[in-house]
Amino acid sequence: MRESVVENPPRVSSFAARPKTHVQLIGDSPVMAALQQEIDRVARSDAKVLITGESGVGKEIVARSIHARGPRSSNAFAPVNCAGLPENLLESELFGHVKGSFTGAYRDKVGKLESAHQGTAFLDEIGEMTLRMQGLLLRFLETGELQKVGADGGGSHVNVRVMAATNRNLREMITQGTFREDLFYRLNVIHLVVPPLRERREDIPALVDHFRSQFGTANRSPITGVTPAAMKALTEYSWPGNVRELENILERMIVTVQGDLIDVEHLSSEIKVQDPVALRPKRERRRTVADDLYKRMQEQRESFWTTVYPLFMEREITRANVREVVRRGLEEARGNYKIVSRLFNMESRDYKRFLNFLRKHDCQIPFKDYR
């Protein structure tokens, strides 16, 4: 998920205190100008912030911008991907653990919340937390007390600003019983919505130029620009993966294109061939990442393993996106997972691998609902 981060000195892996950094949000569109103003106002406070928006819009960059412009900027910014770890490891990652608390705990470990003392903790994909972890987080938000895994007695207290982000509808999850209402109100003190790229198309040329320059310098590329025709196609594309997708495409073209200009011929087919209906704003707002992935498998005969799987493993799409793709397949196949595997252009021997993947990553949906 992200727009560019410009930091000085370069970003390091430790969470020790470091000098104030500059975080850059690209774009001068009205919606981005309004967001920048909100960030400036929010940065002055210590209030908790909930950042929502589609996958890839740059929610972490918004959190980093708030941190960088606030009084905690000289201290740590500690991001945690709540969807990237199983529950027991996520608990250890957040709160830390003591030696011997579980198999593999060979030494004491400091959690991210403790590392971010006097700084900021950013909890990405908060909607993927289990109910148990939500309860542990709620207790910390209410008391400020850290209870390490395996520790006896009371824990230490830390002073950390908490920001969270999700691409899911938490109010809908509350109705479904999968997200705690009391945690939602604890986190939702200030709510910032990051707009999708298709709703700020006027920012695309600036983003293209920024990534072209960034990756051009890093790869010593001779590419100096983008032709007007290519820029028009890039501006009109719907960008289901938002800024992250644009960033990845620019990096790929910088590495692979021969010559000094990026032209239409260098763009992928889905960018070159625009659907006039899809370009209508009302239609675009209803499109989802799952819609685009499912369409690619159905119309372009791409396999699940090349279209959906790598994006999920690289955390460019979420568990919710995969579930929605699977749900679309089950509707078409009337609840038959074997037919779904064929719809997703897999070979017959991949059926068990497909089911194992869904079970392992909690993406399997009950088939009886669609029969």
C-alpha positions as CSV (number, residue, x, y, z in Angstrom):
1,M,0.0,0.0,0.0
2,R,1.8,3.0,-0.7
3,E,3.0,6.3,-2.0
4,S,6.6,7.3,-1.7
5,V,8.3,7.8,1.6
6,V,11.2,10.2,1.5
7,E,13.2,9.9,4.7
8,N,16.5,11.5,5.8
9,P,18.4,9.7,7.1
10,P,17.5,6.4,5.2
11,R,14.9,4.2,6.8
12,V,16.4,1.6,9.2
13,S,15.0,-1.6,10.7
14,S,15.4,-0.6,14.3
15,F,12.8,1.4,16.2
16,A,15.2,3.5,18.2
17,A,14.6,7.2,18.3
18,R,15.7,9.0,15.2
19,P,15.7,12.5,13.8
20,K,12.5,14.1,12.3
21,T,11.7,12.7,8.9
22,H,10.0,14.1,5.9
23,V,7.1,12.0,4.5
24,Q,5.8,12.9,1.1
25,L,2.2,12.6,-0.1
26,I,2.0,13.2,-3.9
27,G,-0.9,15.1,-5.4
28,D,-2.6,18.5,-5.5
29,S,-6.1,17.5,-6.3
30,P,-8.9,19.0,-4.1
31,V,-9.4,15.7,-2.2
32,M,-5.7,15.4,-1.5
33,A,-5.5,19.1,-0.4
34,A,-8.3,18.5,2.0
35,L,-6.6,15.4,3.3
36,Q,-3.3,17.3,3.8
37,Q,-5.2,19.9,5.8
38,E,-6.7,17.2,8.0
39,I,-3.3,15.6,8.6
40,D,-1.9,19.0,9.7
41,R,-4.7,19.4,12.2
42,V,-4.6,15.8,13.5
43,A,-0.8,15.8,13.8
44,R,-0.9,18.5,16.6
45,S,-3.0,16.2,18.8
46,D,-2.3,12.9,20.5
47,A,-5.7,11.5,19.6
48,K,-6.1,8.0,18.2
49,V,-6.7,7.9,14.5
50,L,-8.5,5.4,12.3
51,I,-7.5,5.5,8.6
52,T,-9.7,3.8,6.1
53,G,-9.6,3.3,2.3
54,E,-9.1,0.7,-0.3
55,S,-6.0,-1.5,-0.5
56,G,-3.0,0.4,-1.9
57,V,-4.2,3.9,-1.5
58,G,-1.4,4.9,1.0
59,K,-2.9,4.5,4.4
60,E,0.5,3.9,6.0
61,I,1.9,7.0,4.4
62,V,-0.9,9.1,5.9
63,A,0.0,7.6,9.3
64,R,3.6,8.4,8.8
65,S,2.7,11.9,7.7
66,I,0.8,12.5,10.9
67,H,3.7,11.1,13.0
68,A,6.3,13.2,11.1
69,R,4.4,16.4,11.5
70,G,3.7,15.9,15.2
71,P,5.6,16.3,18.5
72,R,6.5,12.6,18.6
73,S,8.4,12.8,15.3
74,S,11.8,12.4,16.9
75,N,10.7,9.1,18.4
76,A,9.9,5.7,16.8
77,F,7.2,5.0,14.3
78,A,6.4,1.2,14.7
79,P,4.2,-0.3,12.0
80,V,2.6,-3.8,12.5
81,N,0.7,-5.7,9.9
82,C,-2.1,-7.4,11.8
83,A,-2.9,-9.7,8.9
84,G,0.6,-10.9,8.3
85,L,1.0,-13.0,11.4
86,P,-1.0,-15.8,13.2
87,E,-2.7,-14.8,16.4
88,N,0.0,-16.1,18.8
89,L,2.9,-14.4,16.9
90,L,0.9,-11.2,16.5
91,E,0.4,-11.1,20.3
92,S,4.2,-11.5,20.8
93,E,4.9,-8.9,18.1
94,L,2.7,-6.3,19.8
95,F,3.2,-7.0,23.5
96,G,6.5,-8.9,23.6
97,H,7.2,-12.1,25.4
98,V,9.4,-13.5,28.2
99,K,11.9,-16.3,27.7
100,G,10.4,-19.8,27.8
101,S,6.8,-18.6,27.4
102,F,6.3,-20.8,24.3
103,T,8.3,-23.1,22.1
104,G,11.0,-21.0,20.3
105,A,11.0,-18.2,22.9
106,Y,14.7,-18.5,23.7
107,R,15.0,-15.0,25.1
108,D,12.9,-12.1,26.2
109,K,11.5,-10.0,23.4
110,V,10.4,-6.3,23.4
111,G,7.1,-5.8,21.6
112,K,6.4,-3.0,19.1
113,L,4.2,-1.1,21.5
114,E,7.0,-1.0,24.0
115,S,9.5,-0.1,21.3
116,A,7.3,2.8,20.3
117,H,7.3,4.4,23.8
118,Q,7.0,8.2,23.3
119,G,6.4,7.5,19.6
120,T,3.6,6.1,17.4
121,A,2.4,2.5,16.8
122,F,0.6,1.9,13.5
123,L,-1.7,-1.1,13.4
124,D,-2.3,-1.9,9.7
125,E,-5.2,-4.1,8.6
126,I,-6.8,-3.9,12.1
127,G,-9.9,-5.6,10.6
128,E,-8.1,-8.9,10.3
129,M,-7.5,-9.2,14.1
130,T,-9.1,-12.1,15.9
131,L,-11.7,-11.3,18.6
132,R,-9.3,-12.4,21.3
133,M,-6.5,-10.1,20.0
134,Q,-9.1,-7.3,19.8
135,G,-9.8,-7.8,23.5
136,L,-6.1,-7.7,24.4
137,L,-5.6,-4.5,22.4
138,L,-8.7,-2.9,24.0
139,R,-7.3,-3.6,27.4
140,F,-4.0,-1.9,26.5
141,L,-5.8,1.1,25.0
142,E,-7.8,1.5,28.2
143,T,-5.0,1.0,30.7
144,G,-1.7,1.7,28.8
145,E,-0.4,-1.4,30.5
146,L,1.7,-4.0,28.6
147,Q,1.2,-7.6,29.5
148,K,3.9,-9.7,27.9
149,V,3.2,-13.2,26.7
150,G,4.2,-15.5,29.6
151,A,4.8,-12.8,32.1
152,D,3.4,-13.1,35.7
153,G,1.8,-10.1,37.5
154,G,1.3,-6.6,36.2
155,G,3.2,-5.2,33.3
156,S,4.9,-1.9,32.5
157,H,3.1,1.2,31.3
158,V,4.0,3.0,28.0
159,N,3.1,6.2,26.4
160,V,2.4,5.6,22.8
161,R,0.1,7.1,20.2
162,V,-1.9,4.5,18.4
163,M,-3.1,4.8,14.8
164,A,-4.9,2.0,12.9
165,A,-5.9,1.3,9.4
166,T,-8.2,-1.0,7.4
167,N,-9.8,-1.4,4.0
168,R,-12.8,-3.2,5.6
169,N,-16.1,-1.8,6.8
170,L,-15.8,-2.1,10.5
171,R,-19.4,-1.1,11.2
172,E,-20.5,-3.9,9.0
173,M,-18.1,-6.3,10.8
174,I,-19.6,-5.1,14.2
175,T,-23.1,-6.1,12.9
176,Q,-21.7,-9.5,11.8
177,G,-20.1,-10.0,15.2
178,T,-16.5,-10.1,13.9
179,F,-15.3,-6.8,15.3
180,R,-15.8,-5.4,18.8
181,E,-17.9,-2.3,19.0
182,D,-16.1,-1.0,22.1
183,L,-12.7,-1.3,20.3
184,F,-14.1,0.5,17.3
185,Y,-15.1,3.5,19.4
186,R,-11.7,3.5,21.1
187,L,-9.9,3.7,17.8
188,N,-12.4,5.9,15.9
189,V,-11.6,9.1,17.7
190,I,-10.5,10.8,14.5
191,H,-11.4,9.1,11.2
192,L,-9.5,9.9,8.0
193,V,-10.6,8.4,4.6
194,V,-8.0,8.1,1.9
195,P,-9.6,8.4,-1.5
196,P,-8.9,5.8,-4.3
197,L,-6.7,6.8,-7.1
198,R,-9.6,6.8,-9.6
199,E,-11.2,9.6,-7.7
200,R,-8.2,11.9,-8.0
201,R,-7.1,11.2,-11.6
202,E,-5.5,14.7,-11.8
203,D,-2.8,13.4,-9.4
204,I,-1.8,10.6,-11.7
205,P,0.7,12.5,-13.9
206,A,2.5,13.8,-10.8
207,L,2.7,10.3,-9.4
208,V,3.9,8.8,-12.7
209,D,6.7,11.5,-12.9
210,H,7.6,10.9,-9.3
211,F,7.9,7.1,-9.6
212,R,9.6,7.4,-13.0
213,S,12.3,9.7,-11.5
214,Q,12.6,7.5,-8.3
215,F,13.0,4.2,-10.1
216,G,15.0,5.7,-13.0
217,T,17.6,7.0,-10.6
218,A,17.7,3.7,-8.6
219,N,18.1,1.6,-11.8
220,R,20.2,4.1,-13.8
221,S,17.6,4.1,-16.5
222,P,17.8,6.2,-19.6
223,I,14.0,6.8,-19.6
224,T,13.3,10.5,-19.3
225,G,9.5,10.7,-19.8
226,V,6.2,9.3,-20.8
227,T,4.5,10.1,-24.1
228,P,1.2,12.0,-24.1
229,A,-0.7,8.9,-25.4
230,A,0.7,6.7,-22.7
231,M,-0.1,9.3,-20.0
232,K,-3.6,9.5,-21.3
233,A,-4.1,5.8,-21.0
234,L,-2.5,5.8,-17.5
235,T,-4.9,8.6,-16.4
236,E,-8.0,6.9,-17.7
237,Y,-7.2,3.4,-16.3
238,S,-9.4,2.5,-13.2
239,W,-6.4,1.4,-11.0
240,P,-8.1,-1.2,-8.8
241,G,-4.8,-1.6,-6.9
242,N,-4.5,2.2,-6.5
243,V,-1.1,3.9,-5.9
244,R,0.6,0.6,-5.1
245,E,-0.4,-0.8,-8.5
246,L,0.8,2.4,-10.3
247,E,4.1,2.2,-8.4
248,N,4.7,-1.4,-9.3
249,I,3.8,-0.8,-13.0
250,L,6.2,2.1,-13.2
251,E,9.0,0.1,-11.6
252,R,8.4,-2.7,-14.0
253,M,8.5,-0.4,-17.1
254,I,11.6,1.4,-15.9
255,V,13.4,-2.0,-15.7
256,T,12.1,-3.5,-18.9
257,V,11.4,-0.7,-21.5
258,Q,14.2,-0.1,-24.0
259,G,14.7,3.5,-25.1
260,D,14.1,6.9,-23.4
261,L,10.3,7.2,-23.4
262,I,7.5,5.0,-22.1
263,D,4.8,4.7,-24.9
264,V,1.4,3.1,-25.2
265,E,3.0,-0.1,-26.6
266,H,4.8,-0.6,-23.3
267,L,1.6,-0.7,-21.3
268,S,-0.3,-3.9,-20.4
269,S,-3.5,-4.7,-22.3
270,E,-5.9,-3.8,-19.5
271,I,-4.4,-0.3,-19.4
272,K,-4.3,0.2,-23.1
273,V,-7.9,-1.0,-23.8
274,Q,-10.3,1.1,-21.8
275,D,-13.9,0.2,-21.2
276,P,-16.0,3.3,-21.7
277,V,-18.6,2.1,-19.2
278,A,-16.0,1.4,-16.6
279,L,-14.8,5.0,-16.9
280,R,-18.1,6.5,-15.7
281,P,-17.6,7.6,-12.1
282,K,-20.7,6.0,-10.7
283,R,-19.7,2.6,-12.3
284,E,-16.1,3.0,-11.1
285,R,-17.1,3.5,-7.4
286,R,-18.9,0.2,-7.4
287,R,-16.0,-1.7,-8.8
288,T,-13.9,-3.7,-6.4
289,V,-10.5,-5.4,-6.4
290,A,-12.3,-8.7,-6.4
291,D,-14.3,-7.7,-9.5
292,D,-11.1,-7.0,-11.5
293,L,-9.3,-10.2,-10.4
294,Y,-12.4,-12.3,-11.2
295,K,-12.7,-10.6,-14.6
296,R,-9.1,-11.3,-15.4
297,M,-9.6,-15.0,-14.6
298,Q,-12.8,-15.3,-16.6
299,E,-12.0,-13.1,-19.7
300,Q,-8.3,-13.4,-20.0
301,R,-8.1,-17.0,-18.7
302,E,-5.5,-16.2,-16.1
303,S,-4.9,-18.7,-13.4
304,F,-5.7,-18.1,-9.7
305,W,-2.0,-19.0,-9.0
306,T,-0.7,-16.1,-11.2
307,T,-3.5,-13.6,-10.6
308,V,-4.7,-13.8,-7.0
309,Y,-2.1,-15.9,-5.1
310,P,1.0,-13.7,-5.6
311,L,-0.9,-10.5,-4.7
312,F,-2.1,-12.1,-1.5
313,M,1.3,-13.5,-0.5
314,E,2.9,-10.1,-1.2
315,R,0.2,-8.4,0.9
316,E,-1.1,-6.3,-1.9
317,I,-4.6,-7.7,-1.4
318,T,-6.2,-8.8,1.8
319,R,-7.9,-11.9,3.0
320,A,-11.3,-10.2,2.5
321,N,-10.4,-9.7,-1.2
322,V,-9.6,-13.4,-1.7
323,R,-12.8,-14.4,0.1
324,E,-14.8,-12.1,-2.2
325,V,-13.2,-13.7,-5.3
326,V,-14.0,-17.2,-3.9
327,R,-17.5,-16.1,-3.1
328,R,-18.0,-15.0,-6.8
329,G,-16.7,-18.4,-7.9
330,L,-19.0,-20.3,-5.6
331,E,-22.0,-18.4,-6.8
332,E,-21.1,-19.3,-10.4
333,A,-20.4,-22.9,-9.5
334,R,-23.4,-23.3,-7.2
335,G,-21.2,-24.2,-4.2
336,N,-19.0,-26.8,-6.0
337,Y,-15.3,-26.1,-5.2
338,K,-14.1,-28.4,-7.9
339,I,-15.9,-26.3,-10.5
340,V,-14.5,-23.2,-8.8
341,S,-11.0,-24.5,-9.4
342,R,-11.8,-25.0,-13.1
343,L,-13.3,-21.5,-13.3
344,F,-10.1,-20.2,-11.8
345,N,-8.1,-22.0,-14.6
346,M,-6.3,-24.5,-12.4
347,E,-5.2,-27.9,-13.4
348,S,-7.1,-30.8,-11.8
349,R,-4.1,-31.8,-9.7
350,D,-4.2,-28.3,-8.1
351,Y,-7.6,-28.9,-6.4
352,K,-6.3,-30.1,-3.0
353,R,-3.6,-27.4,-3.1
354,F,-6.3,-24.8,-3.6
355,L,-8.4,-26.0,-0.7
356,N,-5.3,-26.2,1.6
357,F,-4.4,-22.6,0.7
358,L,-7.9,-21.4,1.5
359,R,-7.9,-23.3,4.9
360,K,-4.5,-22.2,5.9
361,H,-5.2,-18.5,5.3
362,D,-8.8,-18.6,6.5
363,C,-10.2,-17.8,3.1
364,Q,-12.6,-20.8,2.8
365,I,-16.3,-20.0,2.6
366,P,-19.0,-22.6,3.4
367,F,-20.2,-24.0,0.1
368,K,-23.6,-25.0,1.4
369,D,-24.7,-21.3,1.3
370,Y,-24.5,-21.4,-2.5
371,R,-26.3,-24.7,-3.2
